[in-house]
Amino acid sequence: MIRLERWGSGDLALLQGLLGDPAMMSHLGGPESPEKIATRQTRYEQDPKQLKIVAEATGEGVGWVGYWEREWRDQEVYEIGWSVLPAFQGRGIAGAATRAALDAARAERDRRFVHAYPSVDNGPSNGLCRKVGFALLGSHEFEWPKDSGIMMRCNDWRFDLFATG
């Protein structure tokens, strides 16, 4: 169905489709500016944990999944995020990509927990967390975008990389 590939220099148009679309960014404070997307593109190219979701049947980039280190409640954890172009949503692609990214994080063997923080109003992302096996720990206020002064209520979902079964 899908495979994950390192984010590459030719992936800017995909990132623009994911982050520059008002509908896609409705739960994240609105679309990012072209300058911010270009900066993110450069960062993603340099980070092996930022991955392009590719439809195996066509070789087309259809989304992004990534994880990164962060500290949360005095613990070193990973945070994870994902995004799939509207034309490819509803096919299980985000779930498959998130599971593959969790497998990659597990293989690193340096953190036990991965957290996802979707807006409490983002039904599809909260449903994906539940379906993939994250545990809901509660909700919290986060400033997003960072340094904006805008507060967003998000659920805190946690996935245990060391759990079996």
N, C-alpha and C positions, 0 to 999 in steps of 0.2 A: 504494500500500500504506500508507505513512505520510507524515506531514509533521511538521515541527518548528515549534513556536510558542514565543514568549516565555513564561516561567513567569509565571502571573498570580495575583491575589488569591483566585481561586476554586479553586485547585489544592491546598489543604491536605489534603483527603481522599485525593487521589492520593498525596501525599507520605507520609501516615500509612500507606497500604496498602503502600508500598514500604519504608519505614524502620521501621515499627512491628511488622512481621511477623517473628517469630523465624525462620521458614524462609527468608525473603528475606535476612535479615541473618546467617545462620549462618557465613558466611565473613568477616564484618566485626565480630565480637565481640558479636553479639546485637543485639536491637532497640534503637532509640534511645528515650529518654524523650519523653513528650508535650511537655515544655518544650524539649528540644533540637530536636525536629521543628518546633515553632512558631518558634524562632529561625532555623532553616535556611529555613523558608518565607519569612520576611521577607527574608533574605539573597538567596534565589533570585529573589524578585520584583524586586529592585534590580539584578540582574546579567544583562545581555543574553546571557551565555554559558551560562546555565542554561536548558535547553529542555525543554518538555513534548513527549513523543512522542504523536502523535494518529493514531488509525486513520482513514484517509481515508473508508472506507466508512460509518462511524458517527459520526465526529466525537468519539469518546470518547478521553479521555486514558488511555493504556495504559502509560506509563512516563516516564522521565527520561533525558536525556543532557546532559552538561555538560563544559566544559573551563575551565581556569583557569591563571593564570601561576604558575610556581614556579621556584626555582633547583634544579638537580640537577647535581652534580659540576662546579660552577663554570660552568654554562651556564644561560642563561635559556631555559626550555622551557615547554610546556604540559603539564599532566596532564589526563587524560580519565577519565571514569567514566560508567556507564550502569546502568540497572535497568529491568526490564520485569515487570509484574504476572504472577504465575504462570499465570493463565488465558490469557495471550497469548504465553507462552514457546514456543520450538520452531518459530516461524513465520518466522524471519529478521528479525524486527522490530528486535532489538538491533543486528544487523549493519548493516541499512539506516540506522538512526539514527546509529550510530557513523560510518559513511561520510559522511553528511550533515554531522555535526558536524566531521569532519576537513576537509571542503570549506569550511566556515565559518572554521575556523582558518587554512586555507591562504589564504583571501581577505584575512585581516588582514595578511599579509606581514611580520610582525615577529618570528617565531620559526621556526626550521627544524624542530625536533623536537617530537613529542608522545609522552609516555610514559603507559603504563597499568601499574598495579601490582596485578594480582589475586593473591590468595592462591595459593600453589603447589598447594593442594588444591581450588581452584575450577576444575574441568575445563571447564565451559561458557564461563566468561570467558576462560580461556587459549585454548580452541579458537576463540573469536571473534577474539581478537587475531591468531592465526595466519591465520585465514580472510580477515580484512580486509587483511592485508599488513604487520602489525607484525613486527619482527625481535626475537627473544628474545636479550637481552644477558646474562642470568644471573639469579640470585636474591639477595635482600638481606633483612636483618632491619629491620623498621619498627616503631616504637611506635604501636600503634593499639588503641583510640582514643587520640588525641593526649593527652599528659600522664597516661596511665593506668598507665604502668609495664609494660604488657602488650606483649610483642614478638610480631610476626607475620611469618612468612616469606612473602615475595611475589616473584613473577617481575617482572623489569624488561623490559617490551616497549617498543620504540621504533619510531615511524612517522616517516619522512622526508617532510615536506611539500613539499620541493623536488624529490623524485625524479619521474622521468617513466616512464610505461609500466607 
